[in-house]
Each structure stands twice: as structure tokens, then as C-alpha cells.
């Protein structure tokens, strides 16, 4: 983690994990995945509402939480905190 990346993560970190997961996971990952999986590659057994729940909420939140954990580990390694 470089100095500028460290400072950027410190600012993001101060805003909290929930905000990060909702914004980066659900909105920036889950929503595009929903659009792709619903309209580009539609699933024959799922309705649009089921696809939305699956990709926006579950996959997006999972992605956001995983990225938070990765960034926290990198931040703590550089900052010397455990």
C-alpha cells in the first residue's frame, strides 16, 4: 500500500464499513451485475425481482465486505496496527 493509497483508505475507513459495503459493493458492483445478468444473460428460472435480490443485495454486499476486509488487512499492515 503506497502513501497516497494509504491516505485514501484512511479517509474511506473513517466513513465506516457499512457505507463502503453499500456504496462500493451493492451500488458499484451489485447493480451492474444485476443489469448484466438480467438483461444481457437472463436466467430462465428467475424473475427480475429475484435477480435483483440475488445480484444487488447478496453478491454486491459480499463483494463489498470482501474488499473491506482486504483493504483493512493492507491498511493495518502498513500502519503497524493489529
Buried (B, 14 or more C-beta within 10 A) or exposed (E): BEEEEEEEBEEBBEEEBEEBBBBBBBBBBBBEBBBEBBEEEEEEEBEEEEBBBBBBBEBBBBBBBEBBEEBBEBBEEBEEEE
